[in-house]
Amino acid sequence: MPAPAALEKEEGRVEAMEAVEAADGGRDVHAWDAEITLDRLRGDIRRFASDRDWEQFQTPRNLLLALVGEVGEVSEIFQWKGEVDNGLTGFSEEEKKHLGEELSDVLFYLLRLSDVCGIDLGQAAGKKLLKNIEKYPVSKCYGKSTKYNKL
């Protein structure tokens, strides 16, 4: 039989998932939603913080510092690996899973930071991509890593 603390933790987890399902029209929180959007994820993260009364701590400065900390954790995964190829062929499945979790933390803090700052990150990223398309025309930068002002 599991220890009482383990039972409490599992009961809390089940209770939390049931609350999310109820709050989100019965969505199964155990299943991955392939249709997830930035807006939906931002709303889920906002609700996660609100349910725990964490808004009081999640100021832009605090979220930025947490984001930087999480980027540091991603950096640790690559530290001492040397050059890493696309696809991470030299990584174990456990290392890839860990990287996915840490990158998710980075995304969560980035979305939460943009949310508390009132920035629609999807809109901002789309506009920034259009700006970069202008700054880096294919005809001038194809196959080059030169900065736009030196093309």
Chimera marker file (.cmm) of the C-alpha trace (Angstrom):
<marker_set name="trace">
<marker id="1" x="0.000" y="0.000" z="0.000" r="1" g="1" b="0" radius="0.5"/>
<marker id="2" x="1.400" y="3.460" z="-0.912" r="1" g="1" b="0" radius="0.5"/>
<marker id="3" x="2.501" y="5.812" z="1.845" r="1" g="1" b="0" radius="0.5"/>
<marker id="4" x="-0.089" y="8.419" z="2.986" r="1" g="1" b="0" radius="0.5"/>
<marker id="5" x="1.910" y="11.263" z="1.418" r="1" g="1" b="0" radius="0.5"/>
<marker id="6" x="1.921" y="9.462" z="-1.928" r="1" g="1" b="0" radius="0.5"/>
<marker id="7" x="-1.829" y="8.928" z="-1.698" r="1" g="1" b="0" radius="0.5"/>
<marker id="8" x="-2.401" y="12.608" z="-0.895" r="1" g="1" b="0" radius="0.5"/>
<marker id="9" x="-0.247" y="13.628" z="-3.861" r="1" g="1" b="0" radius="0.5"/>
<marker id="10" x="-2.139" y="11.300" z="-6.223" r="1" g="1" b="0" radius="0.5"/>
<marker id="11" x="-5.509" y="12.460" z="-4.873" r="1" g="1" b="0" radius="0.5"/>
<marker id="12" x="-4.440" y="16.081" z="-5.371" r="1" g="1" b="0" radius="0.5"/>
<marker id="13" x="-3.336" y="15.349" z="-8.917" r="1" g="1" b="0" radius="0.5"/>
<marker id="14" x="-6.623" y="13.631" z="-9.771" r="1" g="1" b="0" radius="0.5"/>
<marker id="15" x="-8.608" y="16.439" z="-8.142" r="1" g="1" b="0" radius="0.5"/>
<marker id="16" x="-6.674" y="19.058" z="-10.124" r="1" g="1" b="0" radius="0.5"/>
<marker id="17" x="-7.187" y="17.249" z="-13.424" r="1" g="1" b="0" radius="0.5"/>
<marker id="18" x="-10.912" y="16.873" z="-12.738" r="1" g="1" b="0" radius="0.5"/>
<marker id="19" x="-11.120" y="20.609" z="-11.989" r="1" g="1" b="0" radius="0.5"/>
<marker id="20" x="-9.397" y="21.467" z="-15.276" r="1" g="1" b="0" radius="0.5"/>
<marker id="21" x="-11.692" y="19.107" z="-17.171" r="1" g="1" b="0" radius="0.5"/>
<marker id="22" x="-14.762" y="20.687" z="-15.577" r="1" g="1" b="0" radius="0.5"/>
<marker id="23" x="-13.524" y="24.236" z="-16.181" r="1" g="1" b="0" radius="0.5"/>
<marker id="24" x="-12.725" y="23.502" z="-19.800" r="1" g="1" b="0" radius="0.5"/>
<marker id="25" x="-15.921" y="21.817" z="-20.904" r="1" g="1" b="0" radius="0.5"/>
<marker id="26" x="-14.833" y="18.282" z="-20.079" r="1" g="1" b="0" radius="0.5"/>
<marker id="27" x="-11.558" y="18.348" z="-22.037" r="1" g="1" b="0" radius="0.5"/>
<marker id="28" x="-9.487" y="15.275" z="-21.229" r="1" g="1" b="0" radius="0.5"/>
<marker id="29" x="-6.313" y="16.635" z="-19.670" r="1" g="1" b="0" radius="0.5"/>
<marker id="30" x="-4.615" y="13.244" z="-20.032" r="1" g="1" b="0" radius="0.5"/>
<marker id="31" x="-4.710" y="13.424" z="-23.820" r="1" g="1" b="0" radius="0.5"/>
<marker id="32" x="-2.511" y="15.603" z="-26.001" r="1" g="1" b="0" radius="0.5"/>
<marker id="33" x="-4.476" y="18.125" z="-27.996" r="1" g="1" b="0" radius="0.5"/>
<marker id="34" x="-2.891" y="18.307" z="-31.447" r="1" g="1" b="0" radius="0.5"/>
<marker id="35" x="-4.978" y="21.421" z="-32.167" r="1" g="1" b="0" radius="0.5"/>
<marker id="36" x="-3.572" y="23.468" z="-29.264" r="1" g="1" b="0" radius="0.5"/>
<marker id="37" x="-2.902" y="27.137" z="-30.012" r="1" g="1" b="0" radius="0.5"/>
<marker id="38" x="-0.798" y="29.779" z="-28.309" r="1" g="1" b="0" radius="0.5"/>
<marker id="39" x="-4.004" y="31.453" z="-27.102" r="1" g="1" b="0" radius="0.5"/>
<marker id="40" x="-5.314" y="28.232" z="-25.588" r="1" g="1" b="0" radius="0.5"/>
<marker id="41" x="-1.966" y="27.442" z="-23.947" r="1" g="1" b="0" radius="0.5"/>
<marker id="42" x="-1.726" y="31.002" z="-22.606" r="1" g="1" b="0" radius="0.5"/>
<marker id="43" x="-5.216" y="30.646" z="-21.133" r="1" g="1" b="0" radius="0.5"/>
<marker id="44" x="-4.347" y="27.291" z="-19.550" r="1" g="1" b="0" radius="0.5"/>
<marker id="45" x="-1.192" y="28.784" z="-18.008" r="1" g="1" b="0" radius="0.5"/>
<marker id="46" x="-3.145" y="31.827" z="-16.792" r="1" g="1" b="0" radius="0.5"/>
<marker id="47" x="-5.720" y="29.531" z="-15.157" r="1" g="1" b="0" radius="0.5"/>
<marker id="48" x="-2.925" y="27.416" z="-13.631" r="1" g="1" b="0" radius="0.5"/>
<marker id="49" x="-1.472" y="30.549" z="-11.986" r="1" g="1" b="0" radius="0.5"/>
<marker id="50" x="-4.866" y="31.916" z="-10.954" r="1" g="1" b="0" radius="0.5"/>
<marker id="51" x="-5.974" y="28.633" z="-9.365" r="1" g="1" b="0" radius="0.5"/>
<marker id="52" x="-2.910" y="28.832" z="-7.121" r="1" g="1" b="0" radius="0.5"/>
<marker id="53" x="-3.169" y="32.594" z="-6.426" r="1" g="1" b="0" radius="0.5"/>
<marker id="54" x="0.236" y="33.112" z="-8.001" r="1" g="1" b="0" radius="0.5"/>
<marker id="55" x="-0.588" y="36.277" z="-9.962" r="1" g="1" b="0" radius="0.5"/>
<marker id="56" x="0.683" y="38.293" z="-6.999" r="1" g="1" b="0" radius="0.5"/>
<marker id="57" x="4.176" y="36.873" z="-7.570" r="1" g="1" b="0" radius="0.5"/>
<marker id="58" x="4.159" y="36.808" z="-11.358" r="1" g="1" b="0" radius="0.5"/>
<marker id="59" x="5.321" y="40.310" z="-12.143" r="1" g="1" b="0" radius="0.5"/>
<marker id="60" x="7.140" y="40.985" z="-15.410" r="1" g="1" b="0" radius="0.5"/>
<marker id="61" x="10.493" y="41.157" z="-13.607" r="1" g="1" b="0" radius="0.5"/>
<marker id="62" x="9.959" y="37.911" z="-11.696" r="1" g="1" b="0" radius="0.5"/>
<marker id="63" x="8.743" y="36.094" z="-14.786" r="1" g="1" b="0" radius="0.5"/>
<marker id="64" x="11.708" y="37.337" z="-16.801" r="1" g="1" b="0" radius="0.5"/>
<marker id="65" x="14.148" y="36.123" z="-14.151" r="1" g="1" b="0" radius="0.5"/>
<marker id="66" x="12.388" y="32.748" z="-14.032" r="1" g="1" b="0" radius="0.5"/>
<marker id="67" x="12.558" y="32.567" z="-17.838" r="1" g="1" b="0" radius="0.5"/>
<marker id="68" x="16.296" y="33.248" z="-17.800" r="1" g="1" b="0" radius="0.5"/>
<marker id="69" x="16.718" y="30.531" z="-15.168" r="1" g="1" b="0" radius="0.5"/>
<marker id="70" x="14.885" y="28.035" z="-17.351" r="1" g="1" b="0" radius="0.5"/>
<marker id="71" x="17.015" y="28.968" z="-20.379" r="1" g="1" b="0" radius="0.5"/>
<marker id="72" x="20.007" y="28.228" z="-18.142" r="1" g="1" b="0" radius="0.5"/>
<marker id="73" x="18.575" y="24.769" z="-17.468" r="1" g="1" b="0" radius="0.5"/>
<marker id="74" x="18.293" y="24.174" z="-21.225" r="1" g="1" b="0" radius="0.5"/>
<marker id="75" x="21.925" y="25.301" z="-21.571" r="1" g="1" b="0" radius="0.5"/>
<marker id="76" x="23.020" y="22.773" z="-18.938" r="1" g="1" b="0" radius="0.5"/>
<marker id="77" x="21.652" y="19.956" z="-21.067" r="1" g="1" b="0" radius="0.5"/>
<marker id="78" x="23.960" y="20.978" z="-23.927" r="1" g="1" b="0" radius="0.5"/>
<marker id="79" x="26.942" y="21.840" z="-21.725" r="1" g="1" b="0" radius="0.5"/>
<marker id="80" x="30.017" y="19.722" z="-22.465" r="1" g="1" b="0" radius="0.5"/>
<marker id="81" x="28.319" y="17.965" z="-25.398" r="1" g="1" b="0" radius="0.5"/>
<marker id="82" x="30.424" y="19.693" z="-28.047" r="1" g="1" b="0" radius="0.5"/>
<marker id="83" x="28.703" y="20.397" z="-31.358" r="1" g="1" b="0" radius="0.5"/>
<marker id="84" x="25.269" y="18.796" z="-31.452" r="1" g="1" b="0" radius="0.5"/>
<marker id="85" x="23.662" y="17.750" z="-34.733" r="1" g="1" b="0" radius="0.5"/>
<marker id="86" x="20.089" y="18.439" z="-35.763" r="1" g="1" b="0" radius="0.5"/>
<marker id="87" x="17.857" y="15.665" z="-34.521" r="1" g="1" b="0" radius="0.5"/>
<marker id="88" x="20.041" y="15.182" z="-31.431" r="1" g="1" b="0" radius="0.5"/>
<marker id="89" x="21.222" y="11.755" z="-32.595" r="1" g="1" b="0" radius="0.5"/>
<marker id="90" x="23.768" y="11.603" z="-29.770" r="1" g="1" b="0" radius="0.5"/>
<marker id="91" x="21.110" y="12.144" z="-27.086" r="1" g="1" b="0" radius="0.5"/>
<marker id="92" x="19.383" y="9.357" z="-25.205" r="1" g="1" b="0" radius="0.5"/>
<marker id="93" x="15.588" y="9.250" z="-25.141" r="1" g="1" b="0" radius="0.5"/>
<marker id="94" x="15.747" y="10.341" z="-21.497" r="1" g="1" b="0" radius="0.5"/>
<marker id="95" x="17.884" y="13.367" z="-22.436" r="1" g="1" b="0" radius="0.5"/>
<marker id="96" x="15.445" y="14.295" z="-25.209" r="1" g="1" b="0" radius="0.5"/>
<marker id="97" x="12.506" y="14.004" z="-22.817" r="1" g="1" b="0" radius="0.5"/>
<marker id="98" x="14.325" y="16.190" z="-20.281" r="1" g="1" b="0" radius="0.5"/>
<marker id="99" x="15.087" y="18.761" z="-22.989" r="1" g="1" b="0" radius="0.5"/>
<marker id="100" x="11.413" y="18.802" z="-23.996" r="1" g="1" b="0" radius="0.5"/>
<marker id="101" x="10.392" y="19.468" z="-20.406" r="1" g="1" b="0" radius="0.5"/>
<marker id="102" x="12.874" y="22.301" z="-19.995" r="1" g="1" b="0" radius="0.5"/>
<marker id="103" x="11.924" y="23.866" z="-23.335" r="1" g="1" b="0" radius="0.5"/>
<marker id="104" x="8.298" y="23.654" z="-22.209" r="1" g="1" b="0" radius="0.5"/>
<marker id="105" x="9.196" y="25.571" z="-19.052" r="1" g="1" b="0" radius="0.5"/>
<marker id="106" x="10.817" y="28.251" z="-21.227" r="1" g="1" b="0" radius="0.5"/>
<marker id="107" x="7.687" y="28.451" z="-23.372" r="1" g="1" b="0" radius="0.5"/>
<marker id="108" x="5.409" y="28.609" z="-20.318" r="1" g="1" b="0" radius="0.5"/>
<marker id="109" x="7.335" y="31.501" z="-18.776" r="1" g="1" b="0" radius="0.5"/>
<marker id="110" x="7.557" y="33.296" z="-22.127" r="1" g="1" b="0" radius="0.5"/>
<marker id="111" x="3.802" y="32.994" z="-22.663" r="1" g="1" b="0" radius="0.5"/>
<marker id="112" x="3.054" y="34.054" z="-19.092" r="1" g="1" b="0" radius="0.5"/>
<marker id="113" x="5.417" y="37.040" z="-19.385" r="1" g="1" b="0" radius="0.5"/>
<marker id="114" x="3.776" y="38.161" z="-22.608" r="1" g="1" b="0" radius="0.5"/>
<marker id="115" x="0.352" y="37.687" z="-21.007" r="1" g="1" b="0" radius="0.5"/>
<marker id="116" x="1.036" y="39.827" z="-17.930" r="1" g="1" b="0" radius="0.5"/>
<marker id="117" x="2.625" y="42.469" z="-20.182" r="1" g="1" b="0" radius="0.5"/>
<marker id="118" x="-0.457" y="42.534" z="-22.407" r="1" g="1" b="0" radius="0.5"/>
<marker id="119" x="1.446" y="41.378" z="-25.492" r="1" g="1" b="0" radius="0.5"/>
<marker id="120" x="-0.284" y="39.009" z="-27.925" r="1" g="1" b="0" radius="0.5"/>
<marker id="121" x="2.764" y="36.889" z="-28.650" r="1" g="1" b="0" radius="0.5"/>
<marker id="122" x="1.242" y="35.220" z="-31.705" r="1" g="1" b="0" radius="0.5"/>
<marker id="123" x="0.498" y="38.600" z="-33.302" r="1" g="1" b="0" radius="0.5"/>
<marker id="124" x="3.864" y="40.047" z="-32.287" r="1" g="1" b="0" radius="0.5"/>
<marker id="125" x="5.748" y="37.014" z="-33.658" r="1" g="1" b="0" radius="0.5"/>
<marker id="126" x="3.832" y="37.148" z="-36.932" r="1" g="1" b="0" radius="0.5"/>
<marker id="127" x="4.646" y="40.837" z="-37.380" r="1" g="1" b="0" radius="0.5"/>
<marker id="128" x="8.290" y="40.224" z="-36.475" r="1" g="1" b="0" radius="0.5"/>
<marker id="129" x="8.520" y="37.441" z="-39.054" r="1" g="1" b="0" radius="0.5"/>
<marker id="130" x="7.211" y="39.799" z="-41.745" r="1" g="1" b="0" radius="0.5"/>
<marker id="131" x="9.794" y="42.382" z="-40.683" r="1" g="1" b="0" radius="0.5"/>
<marker id="132" x="12.565" y="39.770" z="-40.865" r="1" g="1" b="0" radius="0.5"/>
<marker id="133" x="11.420" y="38.689" z="-44.324" r="1" g="1" b="0" radius="0.5"/>
<marker id="134" x="11.967" y="42.280" z="-45.467" r="1" g="1" b="0" radius="0.5"/>
<marker id="135" x="15.337" y="42.598" z="-43.706" r="1" g="1" b="0" radius="0.5"/>
<marker id="136" x="16.625" y="39.277" z="-45.033" r="1" g="1" b="0" radius="0.5"/>
<marker id="137" x="15.480" y="38.854" z="-48.648" r="1" g="1" b="0" radius="0.5"/>
<marker id="138" x="16.294" y="35.401" z="-50.003" r="1" g="1" b="0" radius="0.5"/>
<marker id="139" x="18.079" y="36.938" z="-52.972" r="1" g="1" b="0" radius="0.5"/>
<marker id="140" x="20.641" y="38.615" z="-50.687" r="1" g="1" b="0" radius="0.5"/>
<marker id="141" x="21.051" y="36.223" z="-47.798" r="1" g="1" b="0" radius="0.5"/>
<marker id="142" x="20.538" y="32.684" z="-49.127" r="1" g="1" b="0" radius="0.5"/>
<marker id="143" x="23.174" y="30.446" z="-47.527" r="1" g="1" b="0" radius="0.5"/>
<marker id="144" x="24.752" y="33.341" z="-45.604" r="1" g="1" b="0" radius="0.5"/>
<marker id="145" x="24.763" y="34.125" z="-41.894" r="1" g="1" b="0" radius="0.5"/>
<marker id="146" x="25.561" y="37.793" z="-42.439" r="1" g="1" b="0" radius="0.5"/>
<marker id="147" x="23.592" y="40.333" z="-40.413" r="1" g="1" b="0" radius="0.5"/>
<marker id="148" x="21.007" y="42.305" z="-42.425" r="1" g="1" b="0" radius="0.5"/>
<marker id="149" x="22.920" y="45.606" z="-42.257" r="1" g="1" b="0" radius="0.5"/>
<marker id="150" x="25.987" y="43.974" z="-43.823" r="1" g="1" b="0" radius="0.5"/>
<marker id="151" x="24.239" y="42.246" z="-46.759" r="1" g="1" b="0" radius="0.5"/>
<link id1="1" id2="2" r="1" g="1" b="0" radius="0.2"/>
<link id1="2" id2="3" r="1" g="1" b="0" radius="0.2"/>
<link id1="3" id2="4" r="1" g="1" b="0" radius="0.2"/>
<link id1="4" id2="5" r="1" g="1" b="0" radius="0.2"/>
<link id1="5" id2="6" r="1" g="1" b="0" radius="0.2"/>
<link id1="6" id2="7" r="1" g="1" b="0" radius="0.2"/>
<link id1="7" id2="8" r="1" g="1" b="0" radius="0.2"/>
<link id1="8" id2="9" r="1" g="1" b="0" radius="0.2"/>
<link id1="9" id2="10" r="1" g="1" b="0" radius="0.2"/>
<link id1="10" id2="11" r="1" g="1" b="0" radius="0.2"/>
<link id1="11" id2="12" r="1" g="1" b="0" radius="0.2"/>
<link id1="12" id2="13" r="1" g="1" b="0" radius="0.2"/>
<link id1="13" id2="14" r="1" g="1" b="0" radius="0.2"/>
<link id1="14" id2="15" r="1" g="1" b="0" radius="0.2"/>
<link id1="15" id2="16" r="1" g="1" b="0" radius="0.2"/>
<link id1="16" id2="17" r="1" g="1" b="0" radius="0.2"/>
<link id1="17" id2="18" r="1" g="1" b="0" radius="0.2"/>
<link id1="18" id2="19" r="1" g="1" b="0" radius="0.2"/>
<link id1="19" id2="20" r="1" g="1" b="0" radius="0.2"/>
<link id1="20" id2="21" r="1" g="1" b="0" radius="0.2"/>
<link id1="21" id2="22" r="1" g="1" b="0" radius="0.2"/>
<link id1="22" id2="23" r="1" g="1" b="0" radius="0.2"/>
<link id1="23" id2="24" r="1" g="1" b="0" radius="0.2"/>
<link id1="24" id2="25" r="1" g="1" b="0" radius="0.2"/>
<link id1="25" id2="26" r="1" g="1" b="0" radius="0.2"/>
<link id1="26" id2="27" r="1" g="1" b="0" radius="0.2"/>
<link id1="27" id2="28" r="1" g="1" b="0" radius="0.2"/>
<link id1="28" id2="29" r="1" g="1" b="0" radius="0.2"/>
<link id1="29" id2="30" r="1" g="1" b="0" radius="0.2"/>
<link id1="30" id2="31" r="1" g="1" b="0" radius="0.2"/>
<link id1="31" id2="32" r="1" g="1" b="0" radius="0.2"/>
<link id1="32" id2="33" r="1" g="1" b="0" radius="0.2"/>
<link id1="33" id2="34" r="1" g="1" b="0" radius="0.2"/>
<link id1="34" id2="35" r="1" g="1" b="0" radius="0.2"/>
<link id1="35" id2="36" r="1" g="1" b="0" radius="0.2"/>
<link id1="36" id2="37" r="1" g="1" b="0" radius="0.2"/>
<link id1="37" id2="38" r="1" g="1" b="0" radius="0.2"/>
<link id1="38" id2="39" r="1" g="1" b="0" radius="0.2"/>
<link id1="39" id2="40" r="1" g="1" b="0" radius="0.2"/>
<link id1="40" id2="41" r="1" g="1" b="0" radius="0.2"/>
<link id1="41" id2="42" r="1" g="1" b="0" radius="0.2"/>
<link id1="42" id2="43" r="1" g="1" b="0" radius="0.2"/>
<link id1="43" id2="44" r="1" g="1" b="0" radius="0.2"/>
<link id1="44" id2="45" r="1" g="1" b="0" radius="0.2"/>
<link id1="45" id2="46" r="1" g="1" b="0" radius="0.2"/>
<link id1="46" id2="47" r="1" g="1" b="0" radius="0.2"/>
<link id1="47" id2="48" r="1" g="1" b="0" radius="0.2"/>
<link id1="48" id2="49" r="1" g="1" b="0" radius="0.2"/>
<link id1="49" id2="50" r="1" g="1" b="0" radius="0.2"/>
<link id1="50" id2="51" r="1" g="1" b="0" radius="0.2"/>
<link id1="51" id2="52" r="1" g="1" b="0" radius="0.2"/>
<link id1="52" id2="53" r="1" g="1" b="0" radius="0.2"/>
<link id1="53" id2="54" r="1" g="1" b="0" radius="0.2"/>
<link id1="54" id2="55" r="1" g="1" b="0" radius="0.2"/>
<link id1="55" id2="56" r="1" g="1" b="0" radius="0.2"/>
<link id1="56" id2="57" r="1" g="1" b="0" radius="0.2"/>
<link id1="57" id2="58" r="1" g="1" b="0" radius="0.2"/>
<link id1="58" id2="59" r="1" g="1" b="0" radius="0.2"/>
<link id1="59" id2="60" r="1" g="1" b="0" radius="0.2"/>
<link id1="60" id2="61" r="1" g="1" b="0" radius="0.2"/>
<link id1="61" id2="62" r="1" g="1" b="0" radius="0.2"/>
<link id1="62" id2="63" r="1" g="1" b="0" radius="0.2"/>
<link id1="63" id2="64" r="1" g="1" b="0" radius="0.2"/>
<link id1="64" id2="65" r="1" g="1" b="0" radius="0.2"/>
<link id1="65" id2="66" r="1" g="1" b="0" radius="0.2"/>
<link id1="66" id2="67" r="1" g="1" b="0" radius="0.2"/>
<link id1="67" id2="68" r="1" g="1" b="0" radius="0.2"/>
<link id1="68" id2="69" r="1" g="1" b="0" radius="0.2"/>
<link id1="69" id2="70" r="1" g="1" b="0" radius="0.2"/>
<link id1="70" id2="71" r="1" g="1" b="0" radius="0.2"/>
<link id1="71" id2="72" r="1" g="1" b="0" radius="0.2"/>
<link id1="72" id2="73" r="1" g="1" b="0" radius="0.2"/>
<link id1="73" id2="74" r="1" g="1" b="0" radius="0.2"/>
<link id1="74" id2="75" r="1" g="1" b="0" radius="0.2"/>
<link id1="75" id2="76" r="1" g="1" b="0" radius="0.2"/>
<link id1="76" id2="77" r="1" g="1" b="0" radius="0.2"/>
<link id1="77" id2="78" r="1" g="1" b="0" radius="0.2"/>
<link id1="78" id2="79" r="1" g="1" b="0" radius="0.2"/>
<link id1="79" id2="80" r="1" g="1" b="0" radius="0.2"/>
<link id1="80" id2="81" r="1" g="1" b="0" radius="0.2"/>
<link id1="81" id2="82" r="1" g="1" b="0" radius="0.2"/>
<link id1="82" id2="83" r="1" g="1" b="0" radius="0.2"/>
<link id1="83" id2="84" r="1" g="1" b="0" radius="0.2"/>
<link id1="84" id2="85" r="1" g="1" b="0" radius="0.2"/>
<link id1="85" id2="86" r="1" g="1" b="0" radius="0.2"/>
<link id1="86" id2="87" r="1" g="1" b="0" radius="0.2"/>
<link id1="87" id2="88" r="1" g="1" b="0" radius="0.2"/>
<link id1="88" id2="89" r="1" g="1" b="0" radius="0.2"/>
<link id1="89" id2="90" r="1" g="1" b="0" radius="0.2"/>
<link id1="90" id2="91" r="1" g="1" b="0" radius="0.2"/>
<link id1="91" id2="92" r="1" g="1" b="0" radius="0.2"/>
<link id1="92" id2="93" r="1" g="1" b="0" radius="0.2"/>
<link id1="93" id2="94" r="1" g="1" b="0" radius="0.2"/>
<link id1="94" id2="95" r="1" g="1" b="0" radius="0.2"/>
<link id1="95" id2="96" r="1" g="1" b="0" radius="0.2"/>
<link id1="96" id2="97" r="1" g="1" b="0" radius="0.2"/>
<link id1="97" id2="98" r="1" g="1" b="0" radius="0.2"/>
<link id1="98" id2="99" r="1" g="1" b="0" radius="0.2"/>
<link id1="99" id2="100" r="1" g="1" b="0" radius="0.2"/>
<link id1="100" id2="101" r="1" g="1" b="0" radius="0.2"/>
<link id1="101" id2="102" r="1" g="1" b="0" radius="0.2"/>
<link id1="102" id2="103" r="1" g="1" b="0" radius="0.2"/>
<link id1="103" id2="104" r="1" g="1" b="0" radius="0.2"/>
<link id1="104" id2="105" r="1" g="1" b="0" radius="0.2"/>
<link id1="105" id2="106" r="1" g="1" b="0" radius="0.2"/>
<link id1="106" id2="107" r="1" g="1" b="0" radius="0.2"/>
<link id1="107" id2="108" r="1" g="1" b="0" radius="0.2"/>
<link id1="108" id2="109" r="1" g="1" b="0" radius="0.2"/>
<link id1="109" id2="110" r="1" g="1" b="0" radius="0.2"/>
<link id1="110" id2="111" r="1" g="1" b="0" radius="0.2"/>
<link id1="111" id2="112" r="1" g="1" b="0" radius="0.2"/>
<link id1="112" id2="113" r="1" g="1" b="0" radius="0.2"/>
<link id1="113" id2="114" r="1" g="1" b="0" radius="0.2"/>
<link id1="114" id2="115" r="1" g="1" b="0" radius="0.2"/>
<link id1="115" id2="116" r="1" g="1" b="0" radius="0.2"/>
<link id1="116" id2="117" r="1" g="1" b="0" radius="0.2"/>
<link id1="117" id2="118" r="1" g="1" b="0" radius="0.2"/>
<link id1="118" id2="119" r="1" g="1" b="0" radius="0.2"/>
<link id1="119" id2="120" r="1" g="1" b="0" radius="0.2"/>
<link id1="120" id2="121" r="1" g="1" b="0" radius="0.2"/>
<link id1="121" id2="122" r="1" g="1" b="0" radius="0.2"/>
<link id1="122" id2="123" r="1" g="1" b="0" radius="0.2"/>
<link id1="123" id2="124" r="1" g="1" b="0" radius="0.2"/>
<link id1="124" id2="125" r="1" g="1" b="0" radius="0.2"/>
<link id1="125" id2="126" r="1" g="1" b="0" radius="0.2"/>
<link id1="126" id2="127" r="1" g="1" b="0" radius="0.2"/>
<link id1="127" id2="128" r="1" g="1" b="0" radius="0.2"/>
<link id1="128" id2="129" r="1" g="1" b="0" radius="0.2"/>
<link id1="129" id2="130" r="1" g="1" b="0" radius="0.2"/>
<link id1="130" id2="131" r="1" g="1" b="0" radius="0.2"/>
<link id1="131" id2="132" r="1" g="1" b="0" radius="0.2"/>
<link id1="132" id2="133" r="1" g="1" b="0" radius="0.2"/>
<link id1="133" id2="134" r="1" g="1" b="0" radius="0.2"/>
<link id1="134" id2="135" r="1" g="1" b="0" radius="0.2"/>
<link id1="135" id2="136" r="1" g="1" b="0" radius="0.2"/>
<link id1="136" id2="137" r="1" g="1" b="0" radius="0.2"/>
<link id1="137" id2="138" r="1" g="1" b="0" radius="0.2"/>
<link id1="138" id2="139" r="1" g="1" b="0" radius="0.2"/>
<link id1="139" id2="140" r="1" g="1" b="0" radius="0.2"/>
<link id1="140" id2="141" r="1" g="1" b="0" radius="0.2"/>
<link id1="141" id2="142" r="1" g="1" b="0" radius="0.2"/>
<link id1="142" id2="143" r="1" g="1" b="0" radius="0.2"/>
<link id1="143" id2="144" r="1" g="1" b="0" radius="0.2"/>
<link id1="144" id2="145" r="1" g="1" b="0" radius="0.2"/>
<link id1="145" id2="146" r="1" g="1" b="0" radius="0.2"/>
<link id1="146" id2="147" r="1" g="1" b="0" radius="0.2"/>
<link id1="147" id2="148" r="1" g="1" b="0" radius="0.2"/>
<link id1="148" id2="149" r="1" g="1" b="0" radius="0.2"/>
<link id1="149" id2="150" r="1" g="1" b="0" radius="0.2"/>
<link id1="150" id2="151" r="1" g="1" b="0" radius="0.2"/>
</marker_set>
